[in-house]
Amino acid sequence: MSEKIYILNRVIRKIIVIFISLSMTFLAQSQETSINVIHDTSDILLIDSVFVSAKPDFEFNSIRKISKDTLELVICSKFVYFPFGKIENETDLKKSQLTTFKASKKRNSNGHEVRILKFQSSKLILFLDDDSERTVSSYIVKGEIVDPEIKFINDIRIGMTKEKFFELFFDTFPVMLAERCNEIGLIACVDGTNHYYSFKNNKL
């Protein structure tokens, strides 16, 4: 009888050891998987229960708003600050993609000199800052682009399809989600500069 109990105890101990071994293996695999998931999904966004893959240079920060037809994304990409290229002075302005605009100078309500840029029905108000210690030496105060002749540095232009627009910023973006979003907002992660792109009949 005692021999049977001894054998039974040995079997039980083996079962416990096997169980502990399997548990440790499973835990190690779970931790390894979690690390890989975090690494591999650094540019993955969950938008309204749908996963999309953002391009690294998009520098996605967070989702500010999503509604029935509007999507607002906070990004840190330089594009949101310099959609027509970096402009630090008058010389840069003359060499930029804004050369088709007619420029004039004006002082705003704060007494700062700004550039009023006009081309057909499009208009931009540009501020050139002469403070060398600032990281952003120029920025667009406000504006509206409605003419297809005007092209942004990454080839965004009026008339482009929504699919082409999303391809500039995302590696993958579900068609059903793209069809739903007709107003896309790109919000700067630092100073609150906002871009809004409106689509109608799948065209910008």
Beta strands, then each sheet from edge to edge (+ up, - down):
strand 1: 44-47
strand 2: 50-54
strand 3: 60-66
strand 4: 70-75
strand 5: 102-107
strand 6: 113-119
strand 7: 122-128
strand 8: 138-144
strand 9: 170-172
strand 10: 183-188
strand 11: 194-198
sheet 1: 1+ 2- 9+
sheet 2: 3+ 4- 10- 11+
sheet 3: 5+ 6- 7+ 8-
end
